Amino acid sequence: GLTSLDRYKGRCYNIEPVAGEENQYICYVAYPLDLFEEGSVTNMFTSIVGNVFGFKALRALRLEDLRIPTAYTKTFQGPPHGIQVERDKLNKY
């Protein structure tokens, strides 16, 4: 059967060379939604960024795109307060 590692690890599903750049590649990685707390975009983002940038074996790494599945975004209920509170905090109107 599947182990927890098999079930929950990220998977690289495509690797493309960067045009005109030697030894540079674009890697596409997918993570299972079960890893992330529902309704918490912050949890998902920090989990992925912490994971990706924790690869010490890589000299240079850049996150270029992050796609959030619709099923996950539907669990997000929005911020705990409205836009007016944010504008007040930032003094931006």
PyRosetta script that sets phi, psi and omega in degrees:
from pyrosetta import init, pose_from_sequence

init()
pose = pose_from_sequence("GLTSLDRYKGRCYNIEPVAGEENQYICYVAYPLDLFEEGSVTNMFTSIVGNVFGFKALRALRLEDLRIPTAYTKTFQGPPHGIQVERDKLNKY")
pose.set_psi(1, 175.8)
pose.set_omega(1, 179.1)
pose.set_phi(2, -76.8)
pose.set_psi(2, 139.4)
pose.set_omega(2, 172.2)
pose.set_phi(3, -90.9)
pose.set_psi(3, 169.1)
pose.set_omega(3, 177.0)
pose.set_phi(4, -58.3)
pose.set_psi(4, -38.8)
pose.set_omega(4, 179.4)
pose.set_phi(5, -62.1)
pose.set_psi(5, -45.0)
pose.set_omega(5, 179.1)
pose.set_phi(6, -62.2)
pose.set_psi(6, -38.2)
pose.set_omega(6, -175.1)
pose.set_phi(7, -75.4)
pose.set_psi(7, -35.3)
pose.set_omega(7, -169.2)
pose.set_phi(8, -112.3)
pose.set_psi(8, -0.6)
pose.set_omega(8, -178.2)
pose.set_phi(9, -78.0)
pose.set_psi(9, 153.7)
pose.set_omega(9, 173.8)
pose.set_phi(10, -70.5)
pose.set_psi(10, 153.1)
pose.set_omega(10, -179.2)
pose.set_phi(11, -127.4)
pose.set_psi(11, 127.8)
pose.set_omega(11, 173.3)
pose.set_phi(12, -83.0)
pose.set_psi(12, 116.5)
pose.set_omega(12, -176.0)
pose.set_phi(13, -108.8)
pose.set_psi(13, -2.7)
pose.set_omega(13, 176.7)
pose.set_phi(14, -163.7)
pose.set_psi(14, 142.8)
pose.set_omega(14, 175.2)
pose.set_phi(15, -134.1)
pose.set_psi(15, 127.5)
pose.set_omega(15, 179.6)
pose.set_phi(16, -126.4)
pose.set_psi(16, 137.0)
pose.set_omega(16, 174.2)
pose.set_phi(17, -69.5)
pose.set_psi(17, 145.8)
pose.set_omega(17, 175.8)
pose.set_phi(18, -80.0)
pose.set_psi(18, 124.3)
pose.set_omega(18, -177.2)
pose.set_phi(19, -58.5)
pose.set_psi(19, 127.5)
pose.set_omega(19, 176.4)
pose.set_phi(20, 78.0)
pose.set_psi(20, 4.5)
pose.set_omega(20, -178.5)
pose.set_phi(21, -123.0)
pose.set_psi(21, 117.2)
pose.set_omega(21, -179.9)
pose.set_phi(22, -73.6)
pose.set_psi(22, 137.0)
pose.set_omega(22, 177.9)
pose.set_phi(23, 59.5)
pose.set_psi(23, 30.3)
pose.set_omega(23, 174.8)
pose.set_phi(24, -124.5)
pose.set_psi(24, 138.5)
pose.set_omega(24, -174.1)
pose.set_phi(25, -139.7)
pose.set_psi(25, 154.5)
pose.set_omega(25, 170.5)
pose.set_phi(26, -105.6)
pose.set_psi(26, 123.7)
pose.set_omega(26, 179.8)
pose.set_phi(27, -112.2)
pose.set_psi(27, 136.0)
pose.set_omega(27, 178.3)
pose.set_phi(28, -105.4)
pose.set_psi(28, 121.3)
pose.set_omega(28, -176.0)
pose.set_phi(29, -123.4)
pose.set_psi(29, 135.9)
pose.set_omega(29, 177.5)
pose.set_phi(30, -119.0)
pose.set_psi(30, 141.5)
pose.set_omega(30, 176.8)
pose.set_phi(31, -118.3)
pose.set_psi(31, 142.2)
pose.set_omega(31, 177.7)
pose.set_phi(32, -68.5)
pose.set_psi(32, 139.7)
pose.set_omega(32, -178.7)
pose.set_phi(33, -62.7)
pose.set_psi(33, -23.6)
pose.set_omega(33, 179.8)
pose.set_phi(34, -61.5)
pose.set_psi(34, -17.4)
pose.set_omega(34, 179.1)
pose.set_phi(35, -71.6)
pose.set_psi(35, -22.4)
pose.set_omega(35, -168.4)
pose.set_phi(36, -111.9)
pose.set_psi(36, 141.4)
pose.set_omega(36, 176.7)
pose.set_phi(37, -64.8)
pose.set_psi(37, 129.3)
pose.set_omega(37, 179.3)
pose.set_phi(38, -60.4)
pose.set_psi(38, 140.7)
pose.set_omega(38, 175.2)
pose.set_phi(39, 78.0)
pose.set_psi(39, 5.5)
pose.set_omega(39, -177.7)
pose.set_phi(40, -120.7)
pose.set_psi(40, 90.4)
pose.set_omega(40, 176.8)
pose.set_phi(41, -63.0)
pose.set_psi(41, -35.0)
pose.set_omega(41, 178.6)
pose.set_phi(42, -61.1)
pose.set_psi(42, -45.8)
pose.set_omega(42, 178.5)
pose.set_phi(43, -59.3)
pose.set_psi(43, -46.3)
pose.set_omega(43, -179.0)
pose.set_phi(44, -62.9)
pose.set_psi(44, -47.9)
pose.set_omega(44, -176.9)
pose.set_phi(45, -63.3)
pose.set_psi(45, -46.7)
pose.set_omega(45, -178.8)
pose.set_phi(46, -67.8)
pose.set_psi(46, -33.1)
pose.set_omega(46, 176.6)
pose.set_phi(47, -64.0)
pose.set_psi(47, -45.7)
pose.set_omega(47, -178.4)
pose.set_phi(48, -70.1)
pose.set_psi(48, -48.2)
pose.set_omega(48, -178.3)
pose.set_phi(49, -63.4)
pose.set_psi(49, -42.2)
pose.set_omega(49, 178.0)
pose.set_phi(50, -62.1)
pose.set_psi(50, -38.8)
pose.set_omega(50, 178.8)
pose.set_phi(51, -68.8)
pose.set_psi(51, -49.9)
pose.set_omega(51, -175.7)
pose.set_phi(52, -64.4)
pose.set_psi(52, -48.0)
pose.set_omega(52, -175.5)
pose.set_phi(53, -83.6)
pose.set_psi(53, 0.1)
pose.set_omega(53, 175.7)
pose.set_phi(54, -85.8)
pose.set_psi(54, -1.5)
pose.set_omega(54, 180.0)
pose.set_phi(55, -76.1)
pose.set_psi(55, 93.5)
pose.set_omega(55, -176.9)
pose.set_phi(56, -69.9)
pose.set_psi(56, -19.1)
pose.set_omega(56, -178.4)
pose.set_phi(57, -71.1)
pose.set_psi(57, -15.3)
pose.set_omega(57, -178.6)
pose.set_phi(58, -97.9)
pose.set_psi(58, 134.1)
pose.set_omega(58, -179.9)
pose.set_phi(59, -76.8)
pose.set_psi(59, -36.7)
pose.set_omega(59, -177.9)
pose.set_phi(60, -141.7)
pose.set_psi(60, 135.8)
pose.set_omega(60, -178.5)
pose.set_phi(61, -148.4)
pose.set_psi(61, 139.1)
pose.set_omega(61, -179.6)
pose.set_phi(62, -138.4)
pose.set_psi(62, 132.5)
pose.set_omega(62, 174.3)
pose.set_phi(63, -87.3)
pose.set_psi(63, 117.5)
pose.set_omega(63, -175.2)
pose.set_phi(64, -99.8)
pose.set_psi(64, -28.7)
pose.set_omega(64, -174.3)
pose.set_phi(65, -155.2)
pose.set_psi(65, 144.7)
pose.set_omega(65, 176.6)
pose.set_phi(66, -135.9)
pose.set_psi(66, 117.2)
pose.set_omega(66, -179.6)
pose.set_phi(67, -108.4)
pose.set_psi(67, 126.5)
pose.set_omega(67, -178.6)
pose.set_phi(68, -105.0)
pose.set_psi(68, 121.5)
pose.set_omega(68, -179.5)
pose.set_phi(69, -61.0)
pose.set_psi(69, 144.9)
pose.set_omega(69, 179.8)
pose.set_phi(70, -55.0)
pose.set_psi(70, -40.0)
pose.set_omega(70, 180.0)
pose.set_phi(71, -57.5)
pose.set_psi(71, -36.0)
pose.set_omega(71, 179.7)
pose.set_phi(72, -77.3)
pose.set_psi(72, -42.4)
pose.set_omega(72, -178.8)
pose.set_phi(73, -63.6)
pose.set_psi(73, -28.6)
pose.set_omega(73, 178.6)
pose.set_phi(74, -67.5)
pose.set_psi(74, -18.7)
pose.set_omega(74, 178.0)
pose.set_phi(75, -83.1)
pose.set_psi(75, -11.3)
pose.set_omega(75, -178.9)
pose.set_phi(76, -85.6)
pose.set_psi(76, 119.8)
pose.set_omega(76, -175.8)
pose.set_phi(77, -88.6)
pose.set_psi(77, -0.9)
pose.set_omega(77, -178.6)
pose.set_phi(78, 99.6)
pose.set_psi(78, 175.0)
pose.set_omega(78, -178.8)
pose.set_phi(79, -68.2)
pose.set_psi(79, 158.0)
pose.set_omega(79, -178.7)
pose.set_phi(80, -69.9)
pose.set_psi(80, -11.0)
pose.set_omega(80, 178.5)
pose.set_phi(81, -144.7)
pose.set_psi(81, 171.1)
pose.set_omega(81, -173.5)
pose.set_phi(82, -87.2)
pose.set_psi(82, -179.2)
pose.set_omega(82, -177.2)
pose.set_phi(83, -63.7)
pose.set_psi(83, -31.6)
pose.set_omega(83, -179.5)
pose.set_phi(84, -62.0)
pose.set_psi(84, -40.7)
pose.set_omega(84, 178.3)
pose.set_phi(85, -63.3)
pose.set_psi(85, -42.3)
pose.set_omega(85, 178.5)
pose.set_phi(86, -63.0)
pose.set_psi(86, -43.3)
pose.set_omega(86, 178.7)
pose.set_phi(87, -63.5)
pose.set_psi(87, -39.9)
pose.set_omega(87, 177.9)
pose.set_phi(88, -62.8)
pose.set_psi(88, -44.6)
pose.set_omega(88, -179.8)
pose.set_phi(89, -62.0)
pose.set_psi(89, -40.1)
pose.set_omega(89, -176.6)
pose.set_phi(90, -92.5)
pose.set_psi(90, -5.7)
pose.set_omega(90, -176.8)
pose.set_phi(91, 55.0)
pose.set_psi(91, 43.7)
pose.set_omega(91, 179.9)
pose.set_phi(92, -122.7)
pose.set_psi(92, 120.6)
pose.set_omega(92, -178.2)
pose.set_phi(93, -127.9)
pose.dump_pdb("model.pdb")
